[in-house]
Amino acid sequence: MSIIFSIMITHLFALMSPGPDFTIIINHSTKYGHKHSTICAIGIASGIAVHVSIILLGLGEFINSSSIVYNTIALLGAGYLTYIAWNLISSKRYNENDNSNDKDKNNNEYNECSSVYSYTIGLLTNLLNVKAILFFLSILVPLADKITLTLQLFLAIFFILSTFSWFTFVGIIFSRAIIRIRFLRYSYIVDKLLALILLFFVTYILFDIFI
Protein backbone atom coordinates (compact mmCIF):
# COMPACT_ATOMS: atom_id res chain seq x y z
CA MET A 1 0.00 0.00 0.00
CA SER A 2 2.94 2.31 0.59
CA ILE A 3 3.74 2.07 -3.13
CA ILE A 4 0.17 3.04 -4.04
CA PHE A 5 0.28 6.00 -1.65
CA SER A 6 3.63 7.13 -3.09
CA ILE A 7 2.22 6.97 -6.64
CA MET A 8 -0.81 9.02 -5.59
CA ILE A 9 1.39 11.71 -3.99
CA THR A 10 3.72 11.74 -7.00
CA HIS A 11 0.74 12.20 -9.30
CA LEU A 12 -0.57 15.13 -7.25
CA PHE A 13 2.80 16.89 -7.36
CA ALA A 14 3.10 16.24 -11.11
CA LEU A 15 -0.46 17.47 -11.57
CA MET A 16 0.19 20.76 -9.79
CA SER A 17 3.46 21.49 -11.57
CA PRO A 18 3.24 23.93 -14.50
CA GLY A 19 2.66 22.33 -17.87
CA PRO A 20 0.59 22.59 -21.07
CA ASP A 21 -2.63 21.53 -19.28
CA PHE A 22 -2.19 24.21 -16.63
CA THR A 23 -1.42 26.83 -19.26
CA ILE A 24 -4.52 25.95 -21.29
CA ILE A 25 -6.78 26.11 -18.22
CA ILE A 26 -5.48 29.56 -17.27
CA ASN A 27 -6.02 30.83 -20.80
CA HIS A 28 -9.47 29.25 -21.04
CA SER A 29 -10.76 30.39 -17.65
CA THR A 30 -9.64 34.00 -18.01
CA LYS A 31 -11.04 34.34 -21.53
CA TYR A 32 -14.17 32.20 -21.49
CA GLY A 33 -15.09 31.85 -17.83
CA HIS A 34 -15.70 29.06 -15.31
CA LYS A 35 -18.20 27.06 -17.38
CA HIS A 36 -15.86 26.54 -20.31
CA SER A 37 -12.78 26.01 -18.12
CA THR A 38 -14.71 23.21 -16.37
CA ILE A 39 -15.57 21.63 -19.71
CA CYS A 40 -11.90 21.97 -20.66
CA ALA A 41 -11.00 20.23 -17.37
CA ILE A 42 -13.34 17.37 -18.32
CA GLY A 43 -11.44 17.12 -21.61
CA ILE A 44 -8.12 16.94 -19.77
CA ALA A 45 -9.48 14.27 -17.40
CA SER A 46 -10.73 12.34 -20.45
CA GLY A 47 -7.18 12.42 -21.78
CA ILE A 48 -5.98 10.92 -18.50
CA ALA A 49 -8.65 8.22 -18.88
CA VAL A 50 -7.24 7.34 -22.30
CA HIS A 51 -3.68 7.19 -20.94
CA VAL A 52 -4.55 4.85 -18.07
CA SER A 53 -6.76 2.73 -20.35
CA ILE A 54 -3.78 2.21 -22.65
CA ILE A 55 -1.75 1.00 -19.67
CA LEU A 56 -4.53 -1.26 -18.39
CA LEU A 57 -4.94 -2.79 -21.85
CA GLY A 58 -1.24 -3.61 -21.89
CA LEU A 59 -0.33 -1.23 -24.70
CA GLY A 60 1.95 0.89 -22.55
CA GLU A 61 4.86 -1.52 -22.93
CA PHE A 62 4.51 -1.34 -26.72
CA ILE A 63 4.68 2.47 -26.70
CA ASN A 64 7.54 2.38 -24.21
CA SER A 65 9.55 0.02 -26.38
CA SER A 66 8.81 1.64 -29.75
CA SER A 67 10.75 4.84 -30.32
CA ILE A 68 8.85 5.40 -33.60
CA VAL A 69 5.44 5.40 -31.87
CA TYR A 70 6.66 7.52 -28.97
CA ASN A 71 8.42 10.05 -31.20
CA THR A 72 5.38 10.27 -33.48
CA ILE A 73 3.13 11.10 -30.52
CA ALA A 74 5.71 13.59 -29.24
CA LEU A 75 5.95 15.32 -32.63
CA LEU A 76 2.16 15.54 -32.88
CA GLY A 77 2.14 17.07 -29.41
CA ALA A 78 4.82 19.58 -30.37
CA GLY A 79 2.89 20.51 -33.50
CA TYR A 80 -0.36 20.95 -31.59
CA LEU A 81 1.27 23.11 -28.89
CA THR A 82 2.89 25.22 -31.61
CA TYR A 83 -0.55 25.70 -33.18
CA ILE A 84 -2.02 26.86 -29.86
CA ALA A 85 0.97 29.14 -29.25
CA TRP A 86 0.51 30.72 -32.68
CA ASN A 87 -3.16 31.38 -31.95
CA LEU A 88 -2.15 33.10 -28.71
CA ILE A 89 0.54 35.16 -30.42
CA SER A 90 -1.85 36.28 -33.16
CA SER A 91 -4.77 36.97 -30.79
CA LYS A 92 -6.34 40.42 -30.90
CA ARG A 93 -5.90 43.00 -28.19
CA TYR A 94 -8.74 43.06 -25.64
CA ASN A 95 -10.82 46.25 -25.85
CA GLU A 96 -12.43 47.38 -22.59
CA ASN A 97 -14.57 49.91 -24.45
CA ASP A 98 -16.57 47.02 -25.92
CA ASN A 99 -17.79 46.18 -22.43
CA SER A 100 -18.97 49.56 -21.23
CA ASN A 101 -22.54 48.31 -20.82
CA ASP A 102 -21.64 45.15 -18.97
CA LYS A 103 -18.38 44.81 -17.04
CA ASP A 104 -18.92 41.13 -16.48
CA LYS A 105 -18.94 40.31 -20.19
CA ASN A 106 -16.00 39.95 -22.50
CA ASN A 107 -15.84 41.28 -26.01
CA ASN A 108 -16.91 39.01 -28.87
CA GLU A 109 -13.56 37.32 -29.38
CA TYR A 110 -13.35 36.31 -25.73
CA ASN A 111 -17.01 35.34 -25.40
CA GLU A 112 -17.38 33.10 -28.43
CA CYS A 113 -16.41 29.57 -27.49
CA SER A 114 -18.35 26.35 -27.95
CA SER A 115 -18.49 23.53 -25.43
CA VAL A 116 -17.12 21.17 -28.08
CA TYR A 117 -14.10 23.43 -28.59
CA SER A 118 -13.48 23.64 -24.83
CA TYR A 119 -13.66 19.86 -24.43
CA THR A 120 -11.56 19.14 -27.53
CA ILE A 121 -8.73 21.51 -26.65
CA GLY A 122 -8.51 20.00 -23.16
CA LEU A 123 -8.60 16.44 -24.50
CA LEU A 124 -5.99 16.96 -27.23
CA THR A 125 -3.68 18.99 -25.00
CA ASN A 126 -3.53 16.14 -22.48
CA LEU A 127 -3.47 13.29 -25.00
CA LEU A 128 -0.47 14.84 -26.75
CA ASN A 129 1.19 15.98 -23.52
CA VAL A 130 4.57 14.23 -23.38
CA LYS A 131 4.81 15.00 -19.67
CA ALA A 132 1.63 12.98 -19.01
CA ILE A 133 2.72 10.16 -21.34
CA LEU A 134 6.12 9.86 -19.64
CA PHE A 135 4.53 9.85 -16.18
CA PHE A 136 2.21 6.94 -16.89
CA LEU A 137 4.81 4.98 -18.83
CA SER A 138 7.44 5.35 -16.11
CA ILE A 139 5.13 4.82 -13.13
CA LEU A 140 2.41 2.40 -14.20
CA VAL A 141 4.08 0.13 -16.76
CA PRO A 142 6.68 -1.25 -14.29
CA LEU A 143 3.90 -1.88 -11.74
CA ALA A 144 1.46 -3.53 -14.14
CA ASP A 145 2.51 -7.04 -13.06
CA LYS A 146 3.09 -6.17 -9.41
CA ILE A 147 -0.30 -4.88 -8.29
CA THR A 148 -3.76 -6.34 -8.65
CA LEU A 149 -6.25 -5.23 -11.29
CA THR A 150 -8.42 -3.79 -8.51
CA LEU A 151 -5.60 -1.51 -7.36
CA GLN A 152 -4.88 -0.52 -10.95
CA LEU A 153 -8.52 0.45 -11.42
CA PHE A 154 -8.43 2.36 -8.12
CA LEU A 155 -5.39 4.32 -9.30
CA ALA A 156 -7.03 4.97 -12.66
CA ILE A 157 -10.14 6.44 -10.99
CA PHE A 158 -7.96 8.47 -8.63
CA PHE A 159 -5.91 9.90 -11.52
CA ILE A 160 -9.03 10.89 -13.45
CA LEU A 161 -10.95 12.43 -10.53
CA SER A 162 -7.94 14.25 -9.05
CA THR A 163 -7.09 15.71 -12.46
CA PHE A 164 -10.63 16.94 -12.99
CA SER A 165 -10.85 18.35 -9.44
CA TRP A 166 -7.53 20.19 -9.63
CA PHE A 167 -8.09 21.85 -12.98
CA THR A 168 -11.69 22.70 -12.08
CA PHE A 169 -10.34 24.41 -8.96
CA VAL A 170 -7.73 26.30 -11.00
CA GLY A 171 -10.46 27.33 -13.42
CA ILE A 172 -12.65 28.63 -10.59
CA ILE A 173 -9.79 30.72 -9.20
CA PHE A 174 -8.77 32.29 -12.50
CA SER A 175 -12.34 32.85 -13.71
CA ARG A 176 -13.23 35.03 -10.72
CA ALA A 177 -14.33 38.46 -11.89
CA ILE A 178 -11.52 40.45 -10.27
CA ILE A 179 -8.85 38.13 -11.69
CA ARG A 180 -10.47 37.90 -15.13
CA ILE A 181 -10.70 41.68 -15.42
CA ARG A 182 -7.00 42.05 -14.61
CA PHE A 183 -6.00 39.25 -16.96
CA LEU A 184 -8.16 40.55 -19.78
CA ARG A 185 -6.82 44.05 -19.29
CA TYR A 186 -3.33 42.73 -19.94
CA SER A 187 -4.42 39.80 -22.11
CA TYR A 188 -2.30 40.94 -25.05
CA ILE A 189 0.82 40.50 -22.90
CA VAL A 190 -0.47 37.42 -21.01
CA ASP A 191 -1.23 35.63 -24.28
CA LYS A 192 2.31 36.19 -25.46
CA LEU A 193 3.74 34.90 -22.17
CA LEU A 194 1.54 31.80 -22.29
CA ALA A 195 2.65 31.25 -25.88
CA LEU A 196 6.29 31.44 -24.80
CA ILE A 197 5.62 28.84 -22.09
CA LEU A 198 4.07 26.50 -24.64
CA LEU A 199 6.95 27.06 -27.05
CA PHE A 200 9.35 26.21 -24.23
CA PHE A 201 7.65 22.82 -23.92
CA VAL A 202 7.84 22.43 -27.70
CA THR A 203 11.58 23.11 -27.57
CA TYR A 204 11.96 20.57 -24.76
CA ILE A 205 10.07 17.94 -26.76
CA LEU A 206 12.13 18.50 -29.91
CA PHE A 207 15.35 18.53 -27.91
CA ASP A 208 14.37 15.22 -26.29
CA ILE A 209 13.65 13.64 -29.69
CA PHE A 210 16.51 14.90 -31.83
CA ILE A 211 19.36 15.66 -29.43
For each residue, the residues with C-beta under 8 A, 3 or more apart:
1: 4 5
2: 5 6
3: 6 7 143 146 147
4: 1 7 8 147 151 154 155
5: 1 2 8 9
6: 2 3 9 10
7: 3 4 10 11 139 143 155
8: 4 5 11 12 155 158 162
9: 5 6 12 13
10: 6 7 13 14 139
11: 7 8 14 15 135 139 158 159 162
12: 8 9 15 16 162 166
13: 9 10 16 17
14: 10 11 17 131 135
15: 11 12 162 163 166
16: 12 13 166
17: 13 14 22
18: 22 23 197
19: 22 23 129 131 201
20: 23 24 81 125 126 129 131 198 201
21: 24 25 44 122 125 126 129 132 167
22: 17 18 19 25 26 167 170
23: 18 19 20 26 27 194 197 198
24: 20 21 27 28 40 44 84 121 122 125
25: 21 22 28 29 37 40 41 44 122 167 170 171 174
26: 22 23 29 30 170 174 194
27: 23 24 30 31 88 191 194
28: 24 25 31 32 36 37 40 113 118 121 122 171
29: 25 26 32 33 34 36 37 170 171 172 173 174 175 180
30: 26 27 174 175 179 180 183 184 187 190
31: 27 28 106 110 113 184 187
32: 28 29 35 36 37 106 110 111 113 118
33: 29 36 37 106 175 180
34: 29 37 38 171 172 175
35: 32 38 39
36: 28 29 32 33 39 40 113 115 118
37: 25 28 29 32 33 34 40 41 118 167 168 170 171 172 174 175
38: 34 35 41 42 168 171
39: 35 36 42 43 115 118 119 122
40: 24 25 28 36 37 43 44 118 119 121 122 167 171
41: 25 37 38 44 45 122 163 164 167 168 171
42: 38 39 45 46 119 122 164
43: 39 40 46 47 118 119 120 121 122 123 124 125 126
44: 21 24 25 40 41 47 48 122 123 125 126 163 164 167
45: 41 42 48 49 160 161 163 164 167
46: 42 43 49 50 119 122 123 126
47: 43 44 50 51 122 123 124 125 126 127 129 132
48: 44 45 51 52 126 132 159 160 163
49: 45 46 52 53 156 160
50: 46 47 53 54 127
51: 47 48 54 55 126 127 132 133 136
52: 48 49 55 56 136 140 155 156 159 160
53: 49 50 56 57 156
54: 50 51 57 59 60 63 136
55: 51 52 58 59 60 136 137 140 141 144 152
56: 52 53 149 152 153 156
57: 53 54
58: 55 61 62 144
59: 54 55 62 63
60: 54 55 63 64 136 137 140 141 144
61: 58 64 65 141 144
62: 58 59 65 66 69
63: 54 59 60 66 69 70 73 133 137
64: 60 61 70 137 141
65: 61 62
66: 62 63 69 70
67: 70 71
68: 71 72
69: 62 63 66 72 73
70: 63 64 66 67 73 74 133
71: 67 68 74 75 209
72: 68 69 75 76
73: 63 69 70 76 77 128 130 133
74: 70 71 77 78 130 133 205 208 209
75: 71 72 78 79 205 209
76: 72 73 79 80 128
77: 73 74 80 81 128 129 130 205
78: 74 75 81 82 202 205 206
79: 75 76 82 83
80: 76 77 83 84 124 125 128
81: 20 77 78 84 85 125 128 198 199 201 202 205
82: 78 79 85 86 198 199 202
83: 79 80 86 87
84: 24 80 81 87 88 121 125 195 198
85: 81 82 88 89 194 195 196 198 199 202
86: 82 83 89 90 195
87: 83 84 90 91
88: 27 84 85 91 191 192 194 195 198
89: 85 86 191 192 195
90: 86 87
91: 87 88 109 187 188 191
92: 109
93: 187 188
94: 106 107 109 110 184 185 187 188
95: 98 99 107
96: 99 100 184 185
97: 100
98: 95 107 108
99: 95 96 102 103 105 106 107
100: 96 97
101:
102: 99 105
103: 99 181
104: 177
105: 99 102 111
106: 31 32 33 94 99 109 110 111 180 184
107: 94 95 98 99 110 111
108: 98 111 112
109: 91 92 94 106 112
110: 31 32 94 106 107 184 187
111: 32 105 106 107 108
112: 108 109
113: 28 31 32 36 117 118
114: 117 118
115: 36 39 118 119
116: 119 120
117: 113 114 120 121
118: 28 32 36 37 39 40 43 113 114 115 121 122
119: 39 40 42 43 46 115 116 122 123
120: 43 116 117 123 124
121: 24 28 40 43 84 117 118 124 125
122: 21 24 25 28 39 40 41 42 43 44 46 47 118 119 125 126
123: 43 44 46 47 119 120 126 127
124: 43 47 80 120 121 127 128
125: 20 21 24 43 44 47 80 81 84 121 122 128 129
126: 20 21 43 44 46 47 48 51 122 123 129 132
127: 47 50 51 123 124
128: 73 76 77 80 81 124 125
129: 19 20 21 47 77 125 126 132 133
130: 73 74 77 133 134 201 205 208
131: 14 19 20 134 135 201
132: 21 47 48 51 126 129 135 136
133: 51 63 70 73 74 129 130 136 137
134: 130 131 137 138
135: 11 14 131 132 138 139
136: 51 52 54 55 60 132 133 139 140 141
137: 55 60 63 64 133 134 140 141
138: 134 135 141 142
139: 7 10 11 135 136 142 143
140: 52 55 60 136 137 143 144 152 155
141: 55 60 61 64 136 137 138 144
142: 138 139 146
143: 3 7 139 140 146 147 152
144: 55 58 60 61 140 141 147 152
145:
146: 3 142 143
147: 3 4 143 144 151 152
148: 151 152
149: 56 152 153
150: 153 154
151: 4 147 148 154 155
152: 55 56 140 143 144 147 148 149 155 156
153: 56 149 150 156 157
154: 4 150 151 157 158
155: 4 7 8 52 140 151 152 158 159
156: 49 52 53 56 152 153 159 160
157: 153 154 160 161
158: 8 11 154 155 161 162
159: 11 48 52 155 156 162 163
160: 45 48 49 52 156 157 163 164
161: 45 157 158 164 165
162: 8 11 12 15 158 159 165 166
163: 15 41 44 45 48 159 160 166 167
164: 41 42 44 45 160 161 167 168
165: 161 162 168 169
166: 12 15 16 162 163 169 170
167: 21 22 25 37 40 41 44 45 163 164 170 171
168: 37 38 41 164 165 171 172
169: 165 166 172 173
170: 22 25 26 29 37 166 167 173 174
171: 25 28 29 34 37 38 40 41 167 168 174 175
172: 29 34 37 168 169 175 176
173: 29 169 170 176 179
174: 25 26 29 30 37 170 171 179 180 183
175: 29 30 33 34 37 171 172 179 180
176: 172 173 179 180
177: 104 180 181
178: 181 182
179: 30 173 174 175 176 182 183
180: 29 30 33 106 174 175 176 177 183 184
181: 103 177 178 184 185
182: 178 179 185 186
183: 30 174 179 180 186 187 190
184: 30 31 94 96 106 110 180 181 187
185: 94 96 181 182
186: 182 183 189 190
187: 30 31 91 93 94 110 183 184 190 191
188: 91 93 94 191 192
189: 186 192 193
190: 30 183 186 187 193 194
191: 27 88 89 91 187 188 194 195
192: 88 89 188 189 195 196
193: 189 190 196 197
194: 23 26 27 85 88 190 191 197 198
195: 84 85 86 88 89 191 192 198 199
196: 85 192 193 199 200
197: 18 23 193 194 200 201
198: 20 23 81 82 84 85 88 194 195 201 202
199: 81 82 85 195 196 202 203
200: 196 197 203 204
201: 19 20 81 130 131 197 198 204 205
202: 78 81 82 85 198 199 205 206
203: 199 200 206 207
204: 200 201 207 208
205: 74 75 77 78 81 130 201 202 208 209
206: 78 202 203 209 210
207: 203 204 210 211
208: 74 130 204 205 211
209: 71 74 75 205 206
210: 206 207
211: 207 208
